[in-house]
Amino acid sequence: MNSLGELERTVMDLLWASGESLSAYDLQAKLAAPEASGRELAATTILTVLSRLENKNFVRRERDSRPHRYRAAAGREAHMADLMHEVLGGANDRAAVLERFVGQVSNEEAETLRRILAGR
């Protein structure tokens, strides 16, 4: 699983939140907003980040327009599930990790897990 750097994660958060494809210039404006990061970055920096995200299969580039637009290849939930699988896969004792995890979830989360498992 490819991990995300801080700027990559911020860009992905913006793409996930938008629900639509964005250009590097769209992202540049959103990144400069105080509620995002407040960072003014060059468009070339954002394009470099998008290229890296594309190489890691986090984004897809839409080449039919200029400037190119980018969208998340998968949803935030899929990414989080992949991270959970990665952590679980690295455990020597998966049952112990699962037991510890389940022991820390709320009653509502436990009920959700029960419902999901019952549907399998």
BAFI-3210 file (N, C-alpha, C; in Angstrom, 3 decimals, decimal comma, padded with zeros to 6 digits):
// residues 120
n [1|2|3|4|5|6|7|8|9|10|11|12|13|14|15|16|17|18|19|20|21|22|23|24|25|26|27|28|29|30|31|32|33|34|35|36|37|38|39|40|41|42|43|44|45|46|47|48|49|50|51|52|53|54|55|56|57|58|59|60|61|62|63|64|65|66|67|68|69|70|71|72|73|74|75|76|77|78|79|80|81|82|83|84|85|86|87|88|89|90|91|92|93|94|95|96|97|98|99|100|101|102|103|104|105|106|107|108|109|110|111|112|113|114|115|116|117|118|119|120]
n.u [000,853|000,593|001,771|000,702|002,069|002,145|001,240|000,202|-001,880|-003,482|-004,244|-005,644|-007,724|-009,088|-009,885|-011,498|-013,489|-014,626|-015,927|-015,945|-014,100|-011,048|-008,929|-005,374|-005,193|-007,650|-007,281|-005,100|-006,232|-008,054|-006,305|-005,060|-006,962|-007,877|-009,214|-008,373|-005,299|-004,084|-001,870|000,034|000,773|002,815|001,496|002,921|004,033|001,773|000,974|003,097|002,634|000,146|000,912|002,517|000,567|-001,015|000,746|000,814|-001,656|-003,799|-005,184|-006,976|-006,280|-007,971|-007,805|-009,108|-009,589|-008,301|-007,027|-005,734|-007,853|-008,380|-009,392|-010,354|-009,307|-010,529|-012,848|-012,622|-013,280|-012,578|-009,820|-009,208|-010,015|-008,164|-005,832|-006,362|-006,346|-003,691|-002,312|-003,314|-002,397|000,302|000,603|001,764|000,109|-002,868|-005,420|-005,178|-004,784|-007,219|-008,942|-008,154|-008,773|-011,598|-012,311|-012,082|-013,987|-017,011|-020,314|-022,215|-020,621|-019,819|-022,254|-022,725|-020,610|-021,465|-023,822|-022,785|-021,136|-023,082|-024,354|-022,704]
n.v [-001,189|002,144|004,896|008,149|011,374|014,477|016,725|015,350|013,962|016,113|017,127|014,884|014,838|017,152|016,428|014,184|015,437|017,139|015,601|015,745|016,138|017,980|020,676|021,396|024,087|024,625|023,173|024,551|027,017|026,130|025,048|027,343|028,515|029,463|027,505|025,130|024,557|026,935|027,415|028,853|027,591|026,847|026,174|024,246|022,745|021,549|020,070|018,270|016,847|015,748|014,134|012,266|011,137|010,006|008,078|006,431|005,390|006,739|008,852|009,675|010,886|013,080|013,390|014,639|017,322|020,667|022,777|019,583|017,506|016,107|013,294|011,466|008,101|006,165|006,024|007,748|005,976|003,480|003,795|004,052|001,531|-000,054|000,798|-000,211|-002,957|-003,214|-002,669|-004,736|-006,907|-006,787|-007,720|-010,027|-011,550|-011,730|-012,165|-011,167|-008,467|-007,816|-008,397|-006,479|-004,159|-004,410|-004,344|-001,679|-000,239|001,699|001,048|001,440|001,217|-001,423|-002,711|-002,097|-003,536|-006,151|-006,306|-006,074|-008,370|-010,335|-010,230|-011,470]
n.w [000,000|-000,868|000,884|001,990|001,759|003,649|002,073|-000,116|001,150|001,918|-000,595|-001,547|000,340|-000,437|-003,040|-002,473|-000,958|-002,817|-004,761|-007,473|-010,559|-010,532|-011,553|-011,490|-010,957|-009,762|-007,423|-006,415|-005,697|-003,747|-001,849|-000,950|000,578|003,873|005,459|004,400|003,933|003,837|002,410|-000,102|-003,063|-005,895|-009,137|-010,512|-008,470|-007,390|-009,598|-009,689|-007,324|-007,980|-010,116|-008,790|-007,154|-009,117|-010,119|-007,901|-008,037|-006,856|-007,949|-010,964|-014,143|-016,231|-019,502|-021,548|-021,507|-021,267|-018,863|-017,694|-015,731|-012,495|-010,582|-007,655|-007,528|-006,058|-003,308|-000,117|001,920|000,887|000,751|003,496|004,414|003,049|004,360|006,914|006,375|005,611|008,001|009,615|008,153|008,664|011,190|013,642|015,213|014,297|015,379|017,973|017,447|016,201|018,334|020,199|018,769|018,433|021,079|021,644|020,298|020,017|021,402|019,396|017,086|017,397|017,070|014,398|013,228|013,900|012,402|009,808|009,669|009,991|007,599|005,820]
ca.u [000,000|001,336|001,375|000,561|002,737|001,217|000,615|-000,604|-003,086|-004,310|-004,820|-006,659|-008,882|-009,832|-010,525|-012,586|-014,559|-015,270|-016,795|-015,835|-012,720|-010,510|-007,644|-004,331|-005,520|-008,735|-006,667|-004,245|-007,120|-008,594|-005,217|-004,746|-008,022|-007,466|-009,784|-007,623|-003,974|-003,626|-000,570|000,045|001,737|002,874|000,744|003,841|004,156|000,545|001,042|004,036|001,916|-000,867|001,618|002,890|-000,672|-001,422|001,649|000,432|-003,039|-004,784|-005,985|-007,044|-006,215|-008,887|-006,978|-009,921|-009,749|-007,116|-006,011|-006,208|-008,581|-008,046|-010,400|-009,914|-009,525|-011,438|-013,317|-011,874|-013,565|-011,755|-008,443|-009,113|-010,093|-006,854|-004,886|-006,658|-005,854|-002,235|-001,898|-003,661|-001,519|001,640|000,573|002,127|-001,057|-004,023|-006,545|-004,942|-005,013|-008,666|-009,552|-007,844|-009,557|-013,014|-012,468|-012,027|-015,041|-018,211|-021,426|-022,815|-019,709|-019,885|-023,504|-022,495|-019,779|-022,317|-024,723|-021,992|-020,735|-024,268|-024,720|-021,688]
ca.v [000,000|003,384|005,855|009,517|012,443|015,484|017,477|014,390|013,708|017,318|017,143|013,829|015,290|018,101|015,679|013,390|016,330|017,796|014,669|015,957|016,304|019,327|020,958|021,840|025,463|024,523|022,727|025,646|027,977|025,507|024,916|028,661|028,906|029,225|026,276|023,970|024,610|028,311|027,423|029,256|026,751|026,997|025,155|023,154|021,899|020,758|019,104|017,221|016,028|014,985|013,095|011,214|010,451|009,188|006,922|005,580|004,966|007,418|009,737|009,423|012,133|013,188|014,037|015,183|018,766|021,432|021,916|018,264|017,463|014,920|012,846|010,348|006,801|005,443|006,864|007,805|004,770|002,403|004,049|003,740|000,073|-000,567|001,052|-001,159|-004,269|-003,158|-002,795|-006,083|-007,834|-006,726|-008,219|-011,425|-012,199|-010,980|-012,295|-010,243|-007,107|-007,671|-008,366|-005,163|-003,172|-004,556|-003,932|-000,224|000,408|002,066|000,103|001,656|000,630|-002,877|-003,144|-002,008|-004,699|-007,333|-006,275|-006,352|-009,763|-011,172|-010,205|-012,184]
ca.w [000,000|-000,925|001,910|001,517|002,475|004,176|000,986|-000,874|001,933|001,827|-001,943|-001,607|001,121|-001,270|-004,122|-001,893|-000,522|-003,957|-005,466|-008,910|-010,990|-010,335|-012,187|-010,554|-010,587|-008,777|-006,171|-005,941|-005,025|-002,540|-000,870|-000,411|001,512|005,273|006,030|003,883|004,548|003,808|001,737|-001,508|-003,764|-007,345|-009,875|-010,856|-007,271|-007,307|-010,693|-009,262|-006,339|-008,713|-010,877|-007,832|-006,760|-010,257|-010,132|-006,777|-008,324|-006,015|-008,785|-012,398|-014,908|-017,363|-020,520|-022,626|-021,365|-020,884|-018,261|-017,268|-014,456|-011,711|-009,611|-006,824|-008,162|-005,164|-002,219|001,144|002,691|000,321|001,190|004,926|004,532|002,614|005,452|007,983|005,917|005,636|009,402|010,050|007,458|009,242|012,571|013,866|015,811|013,785|016,308|019,087|016,950|016,042|019,666|020,785|018,023|018,765|022,472|021,763|019,532|020,776|021,273|018,079|016,103|017,567|016,446|012,955|012,881|013,989|011,238|008,604|009,705|009,829|006,183|005,021]
c.u [000,884|000,833|001,349|001,361|001,710|000,503|-000,248|-001,932|-004,039|-004,987|-005,903|-007,898|-009,747|-010,552|-011,692|-013,770|-015,315|-016,261|-016,786|-014,370|-012,313|-009,202|-006,630|-004,629|-006,676|-008,161|-005,792|-005,084|-007,667|-007,535|-004,892|-005,790|-007,608|-008,006|-009,110|-006,267|-003,464|-002,289|-000,745|001,164|001,686|002,084|001,643|004,045|002,944|000,514|002,002|003,362|000,877|-000,236|002,026|001,664|-001,191|-000,550|001,332|-000,996|-004,076|-005,689|-005,960|-007,068|-007,182|-008,188|-007,784|-010,147|-008,396|-007,586|-006,616|-006,897|-008,291|-009,191|-009,827|-010,249|-010,496|-011,822|-012,424|-012,066|-012,731|-010,300|-008,262|-009,168|-008,770|-005,802|-005,093|-006,154|-004,334|-001,708|-002,160|-002,735|-000,116|001,721|000,985|000,931|-002,302|-005,203|-006,389|-005,197|-006,507|-009,368|-009,337|-008,681|-011,017|-013,278|-012,502|-013,121|-016,225|-019,275|-022,082|-021,936|-019,733|-021,144|-023,387|-021,662|-020,599|-023,230|-023,980|-021,606|-021,905|-024,686|-023,758|-022,139]
c.v [001,233|004,336|007,251|010,459|013,488|016,248|016,566|014,126|014,911|017,410|016,078|014,226|016,250|017,390|014,848|014,272|016,930|016,880|014,849|016,132|017,774|019,472|021,341|023,260|025,520|024,159|023,814|026,662|027,403|025,370|026,242|029,139|028,561|027,929|025,024|023,972|026,038|028,465|027,858|028,497|027,023|025,874|023,980|022,216|020,989|019,711|017,966|016,285|015,165|013,870|011,944|010,428|009,566|007,932|005,937|005,050|005,550|008,330|009,243|010,789|012,047|014,026|014,725|016,688|019,391|022,557|020,574|018,377|016,119|014,598|011,675|009,043|005,951|006,381|006,793|006,522|003,594|002,562|003,665|002,226|-000,570|-000,367|000,063|-002,554|-004,327|-003,352|-004,210|-007,115|-007,864|-007,280|-009,684|-012,219|-011,390|-011,019|-011,322|-008,802|-006,855|-007,578|-007,002|-004,078|-003,216|-004,126|-002,426|000,497|000,725|000,988|000,217|001,044|-000,896|-003,426|-003,112|-003,193|-005,982|-007,439|-006,629|-007,822|-010,717|-011,252|-010,957|-013,549]
c.w [000,000|000,147|001,303|002,394|002,889|003,059|000,119|-000,165|001,857|000,466|-002,061|-000,812|000,306|-002,409|-003,602|-001,523|-001,704|-004,662|-006,974|-009,280|-010,867|-011,098|-011,105|-010,085|-009,594|-007,412|-005,571|-005,159|-003,726|-001,452|-000,213|000,596|002,938|005,867|005,493|004,553|004,625|003,098|000,292|-002,195|-005,250|-007,999|-010,234|-009,674|-007,164|-008,412|-010,366|-008,271|-007,037|-009,538|-009,966|-007,392|-007,886|-010,340|-009,012|-006,924|-007,373|-006,827|-010,227|-013,095|-016,077|-018,425|-021,610|-022,509|-021,022|-019,997|-017,846|-015,921|-013,800|-010,779|-008,838|-007,527|-007,352|-004,024|-000,987|001,950|002,193|000,756|002,657|005,156|004,115|003,697|006,594|007,621|005,958|007,061|009,900|009,422|008,019|010,655|012,637|014,403|015,427|014,751|017,473|018,667|016,792|017,390|020,321|020,104|018,444|020,208|022,667|020,981|020,436|020,585|019,889|016,983|016,179|016,916|014,920|012,487|012,893|012,765|009,961|008,546|009,506|008,363|005,281|004,644]
res [m|n|s|l|g|e|l|e|r|t|v|m|d|l|l|w|a|s|g|e|s|l|s|a|y|d|l|q|a|k|l|a|a|p|e|a|s|g|r|e|l|a|a|t|t|i|l|t|v|l|s|r|l|e|n|k|n|f|v|r|r|e|r|d|s|r|p|h|r|y|r|a|a|a|g|r|e|a|h|m|a|d|l|m|h|e|v|l|g|g|a|n|d|r|a|a|v|l|e|r|f|v|g|q|v|s|n|e|e|a|e|t|l|r|r|i|l|a|g|r]
***
